Amino acid sequence: MTNELEVGAVAHRQLVVDVRRTVDFLGEALRLYATPELVRDVEQTCLDFLLGHVAPGENSVGTAIALTHGGATLLGQAVRIEARVNALDGRSVGFDFTVHEGDKEVARGTHSRFVVNVERLRAKVQASLPQT
């Protein structure tokens, strides 16, 4: 991980809620941004941000997420994700995040990621596979 990453650094992402990000339990006319998809979008925002701060051969894995998803966002609406680094501890990076639709906050929470050496992790996972 590079030394330029610091507490307070901010990642932003804007997206339009498409069909694959929605659930339809209220009917087709009222498709809503699904919480699991919101989680994926927050994680991807933090991952993409960290990829700009890791050394070649490194990546990051999510280790925790906690959120409150208190607002309904309809299919086709634009949302803005903001994730701010709140902690750096060795290879662990913590984020506070908010998700807004216009001026309305629809979600907030925390997310943690751990920076890994890809080859080292690949070898560890490979070694954990059952031997055939």
Secondary structure, 3 states (H helix, E strand, C coil): CCCCCCCCCEEEEEEECCHHHEECCCCHHHCEECHHHHHHHHHHHHHHHHHCCCCCCEEEEEEEEEEEECCCCECCCEEEEEEEEEEEECCEEEEEEEEEECCEEEEEEEEEEEEEEHHHHHHHHHHHCCCC
